[in-house]
Amino acid sequence: MAASTRRSVITGIGVLSAVGTNPATFWENLSAGRTGIKRIQHVDPEQLPFRVAAYISDFDAKKQIDKKMRKALNVMARTVQLGVVAAQLAMENAKMGEGQLDPARFGIEFGASMIASDLDDIARASKISTNCKPGFVDYEIWGAQGLSQIPPLWMLKYLPNMPACHVSIQHNAQGPNNTMTASDVAGILALGEAFRISERGTADFFLVGATESKMNPLSLSRHATFQQLSRKFEHPEKVLRPFDQGRDGTVMGEGAGVLGLEDLEHATKRGAKIYAELLGFASGFDRKKDGEVLGKIILKALKEARVSPEEIDHVNAHGIGTPSADIMEARGIANVFGTKTPVVAYKPNFGTMGAAGGLVELTASILALENGLLPPTLNCENQDPACPIHIHKEGLRPVTKPHFVKISFTDMGQVAVAVLKKPE
């Protein structure tokens, strides 16, 4: 089969994060080196082993969502609301009005994770079913009395495919539709799948998004159990320290990133603003977690993009801030780029967003291309010798080359890499 001649470009940006809920504010705060990591206030964190998180203090879906969707807010968890609002913002940013798209060629690709239930929805059922023996669930009571106390539409609030469903309904997108539930790589995987479908010529425009909020009390307690979170919370702005010798864990965050991915010819015909072009994508599994396979996946994405390592302006790293993960990532990057190509990591600005992180971080690099300046990595003050890469740490660095690489991976070893280019 002949190689596709179709090209995919970014024509819309919707971003919600702890440092900005529109591209202008998001860019301003990244450029100024500000962080959205702060002490948790919406719940009492004293029983948790950490006290800080990166959350959006002023998010109110009722004030931002389209009127026709407001009734559906009752069946949207916060994660879903974030995704729906970010998609709406991306459509507005792309100047894609109603009736401009053939619905059958309008696709939706989203990344999401399992969504924790709000306590109010399960509290009564849980209380009834655990009254007899605290700490244990009586399943007979749960079936006879507990289930009836759970809202009938409970499941529709928390299924990870619901962001894609609601976005499709709101914008009458009847084309290809899928949801990736692969944790931290979900957003970049969604971008990659939309890219492949567009190459096959079965869609002209995608809303590619990812969304996650870890601020629910159940999420906070669950992640405190299994995720390596920083315990150094006395100075919130200094907690998350990717590639630094003093790093001890990451910080939870929340947000959503949605991009308009459009066929170049389609975008040109309607006079759309083009932010970047997606040239290459690759994914894989680094079973040994030693960086060797990560490096090979980066090279695979570069090969598809027909770009050499020397042509890359910077690498936008996962940079999660845990001891072992940062070493693995740094080794993989060094295997490809050595110690010359600048590397940045933006989780110190807005936390670890899970599924949403990859696309929000990628958006930072897209805006860097547009503005010609690269914001620094915060808090890498004493770089770990075991991370032999060139971390961009101070000030705004001029963007001197047209390409960048975005890396995302999970603690299980799943990897996704994208290569993008500044528009000509």
N, C-alpha and C positions, 0 to 999 in steps of 0.2 A: 504494500500500500504506500502511495506517495506521501511524503511528509506534508503536513498541513501548512498552508501559507497564511492562515489566520493568526492575527496577533491580538493579545489581550492587554488592555490598559486600565489603569485605575482612574476613574472619573468622579468618584464621590467618596467622602469621608464622614463617618459618624463616630464620635468617640465620647465615652463617658468614663471618667477616672477620678481618683482622689486629687489630681492636680489640674483638672479641667474637664468641662463637659461640652466643649466646642473646640474646633481645631486651633483657633486663635489663642484662647486662654491656655489650652494644653501646651502649645508651643512656647508661649510666653513664660510659663512656669518651668518648663524643662530648660529653656535657655538661661533662666535666672538661677538654676540649680536648687529649686525648691522641692520639698518633699510633702506628700500628703499623709505620711505615717504619723500617727498621733495616738494619744492614750484613748483606749476604748471607753466610750461614755454611754452608749445605748443599752448596755447591760453592765452589771457589776462584774468586773474582771478579777476580783480578789481571790476567787476560787480556782482561777486558771493559772497555769505556770508561766503565762506571758500576760502583758498588759497593754500592748499596742497593736494597731492594725491600720491599714490604709483604706478608709471608707469614705463614701461620698456623703457629706453632711447634709446637703440641701436637695437631694434627689426627691422629687415628687412627681410620680408618673401622671397623676390627675391633671397637673398643670401643663404637662408637656405632650401628652398623647393626643392624637387626633380624636375629635369628638365622637366619631362613629365607633371608636374602639373602647370608650370609657366604661361601658357596661361590662365588657369582658375583663376589666381589671380585677373583678372579684374572683376570677379563676386564673389569675396570674401571680405566681410567686415573684419575689423581688428580682430574682435572676431573669425570669421571663420578661418582666417589665423593662429591665435595663436593655435587653436585646431588642425589644419592640421599639423603644424610644430611639435607640442608636440607629436602627434601620430607617426610621422616619427621618432622622437627621441626615443620614447618608443620601437618601432620596432628594431631600431639599438641597443638599450641598451639590449634588450632581445635576441640579436643575432639571430633574426628570419628572415632568408633570403627568397628570392623569391622561391616558389616551395616547401617550407618545410611544408606547411599547406594544408589540403584539403579545398578548398574555401568554400564548403558547410558547413563546421564545424568551420568556422572562423567568429566570431560575432563582432558586434560593438554596444556598448551602450554609449551614450553621454548625458551629462547634459548641458543645455544652457538656455538662457532667450531670451526675445524679444530683437532684436538688433536695435538700433537707426540708422536712415539713415544718411549717410554723407551729410553735407550741400550742397556740390557741386551737388549732385544728385537731390535735390529738390528746390534749391534756385531760379532758373529761373521760374519754375512753380508757386512757392509761390509768387514771386514778381508780376508776371502777375495777379494773382488772388486776390491780396490784394491792388492793386494800387488805386482802386476807393475809398476805405474806410479803411485806415490803422487800423490794429488790427482785421479786419474781412475778412473772405474769401467769395468772390462772387462765388457761386457754378456754376452758369451758365458759367462764364468766365473760371472757373477751368475745366469744362467739355469740353468747346469749344476750349480753347487755352492752358490751363495749362498742361493737361495730355500729350499732344504731346511733351512737353519739358522734360519729365521724360524718362531716358534711358529705352529701351524696356525690358531689363533683370533686371531692378531695384529690383524686388521682390526677385530674386534668390540670391542677395547679403545679404539679411537680414533675411531670414527665419531661425528660430532656429534649424531646422533639417538639415541645410546645412553642418555643421561640420561632422556629421555622414555620410552624402551622399558623400562628397568629400573624406573622409578617406576610405570609402568602395571602391570607384572607384580606388583610388591610390593603395590600397593593395589587390584588388580583393577579398574582403571579401563578400561572398555570403550567409553567415549564418544569424542567428537572428540579427535584427537591430532595434534599437529604440532610441528615444530622450526624455529625461525628461526635462520638462520646469517648474520646481518647485523652482525657485529662489535658495536660499542658500542651500537647501537640494538636489538639482538636481544631484550633483556628487555622493553623497553617495547612493542616490536612484538608480542611474545607476549601481553602484557597486553591490548593493543588487539584482537588477534584473538579472545581469549577473551571479551572484552567484547561484540564483535559477535555471536559465536555464542550467547552467553547472551541477547542481545536477541532473537534469532530463536526462542528457546524450546526449543532442542534439548539443553540441558544445565542442570543445577541447581547444579553445583559443579565448579570447576576447581582444580587445582594449577597455578599459573602460576609458572614458575621460570626462572632463568638461572644458568649456572655457567661458570667458567673459571679455570684456573690457568696462569700464565705462568712458573712456577718451574722447569719442566723445562729442563735445560741447552740443549736444542735451541731452546726458546722464547726463552731468555735471549739466545742468540747471534743468533737470527733477528731479534728485535725491536731488538737493538743495531744491526743493519744498516739497517733501514728506518724505525724509529720515532724520533721526536724525544724523546730521553730526557735528563734533566738530568745534567750533568757536575759539578755542584756538590755533591759527596757528602760533604764533610768533616763537615757537621752534618746527619745524616739527618732530624731532626725539622723542619728548615727547607728541605728540598730543593724540595718541590712548592709553588709559589707562584701559585695562580690569580689572574689579573687584576693581579698585582703588576708593577711596572716592571722588577724584576730577574729575572723568570721566564725560564728557558731550556729548559724541557722537563718532561716528566712522569716518573712513577715507576711501574714495573710492580707489580701486585698480584695477589691471588688471592682467590677466595671464591665464595659462592653465595647467592642470595636466592630464596626461594619464598614465594608468597602464596596463601592460600585465597581464591578469588574465588567468591562465592556469590550466588545469586538472593536478593533481600531477603526475599521471602515465605517461601522455604525456610529461610533463616537464622532468621527470626522464629519460625517454627513450632517449631524445635528449641531455641529459647532461646539462640542463639549470641551471643557477644560480638562486637560490630561495631566495628572500628577506624576505618573510613573508608568513604565511598561514592565509587565511580568515576563521574564525571559526563560526561566528554568525552575524546575521543582524536582525534588527527590525525597524519598522517605526510606526508612529501614529500621533495623533493630540491632542495637549495640549490646549483644548478650553479655559480653565480658565487662562492659562499662569501663573500658580502659582508654577510650578515645580513638582507637584504631578504626573501627567501623564508622564512627562519626566522621572522621576525616574522609573516608571513602565516599560517604553519602554527600558531603560537601562537594567533592570532586565530580560526582555524578551530576549534581545540579549545575555546576559550572560548565560541564561538558555540554549539557543540553542547551544552556544559555549561550554557548560558543564564546565564553569569556575566560580569560586566563586569571589565575590568582593575582597577577601583577596589575590587572585592570580594576581591581576592587578597591573602592575608596575606604570602606570600613566594614567590619563584621559586627552585626547587631546580635550579641550573644544572649543566651538564656540567662546566665548570670544569677542563679538562684540563691547563692550565698551560703551553701552548705559545704563543709570541708571536702567531701569526696566528689560531689557532683562538679564543683568548680575545677578540680584537678583534672577530672575526666574530660570536661569540655575544653579546657585550656590545651591539653595534649592534642586533642583532635584538631583544634584550630591551628596550633603550631605545626602540625604535620603538613598542613596545606599552605599556610601563609608565613610561617616562620615567626620572626619577632618584629617585622616591619609594618605590617598592615594594622592600622588602629582598630581596637576592639572597644565597644561600648556595651553597657548593660544598664537598663533603666528601671529595674525593679526597686532600687532604693528610692525612686521618686514616687511610685504608686503601688508597691507591694507585689506579691505573687497572686495573680488573678486566676490561676488555674486555666480553664479552657479559654478565657478571654485574653490571657496575657500575650500570646504570640501576635495577634493582630493589632493590639494596642501598641506593643513595642515596635512592630513593623511600621505603624503609622508615624512614630517618632522619626524614623529614618526617611520616610517619604517626605515629611515636612522639612527635614534637614536638606534633602535634595532641592526642594523648592526654595528654601531660604539661603542656601549656599553655606550653611554653618552647621557644625555638629556639636550638640550639647555633650558635656562630659559625664563620665561615670562618677557617681558620688561615693564617698567613704572608702575608696581604695587608697588608703594612705600609706600602708606598709605592705606592698605587694608580696604575696607568697612566692618564694623561689620555685615552688612546685608548679606554678602557673606561668610558664615561660612565654608570655604573649605581651604585645604592646598595648596596654590599657590607656585609653585617652581619659585623663583624670582631671585636667584643669582647663577652664575657660572654653570659649567657643572656637573650635578649630575650623578653618575654611574647608569646604568640600572641594577636593581637587580632581576627583575622578567621577565618572557618571554612574558607576555601579555600586551596589551593596549586597551583602548576604545577610539573611535572617535565619537564625538557628533556634529551634525549640526542641525540647526532649522531655521525657518523663523519668521518674525515678526507677521505672521498670526497664528502661532502655529504648523505648520508642523514640525515633528521631524524625524530624521534618525540617527541610531546608528549602528556602526560596531565594531566587536571585532576581533583583529588580534593577531597572535602569531609569535614569532621568530622561524625560521626553526630549526628542530632538527639536 
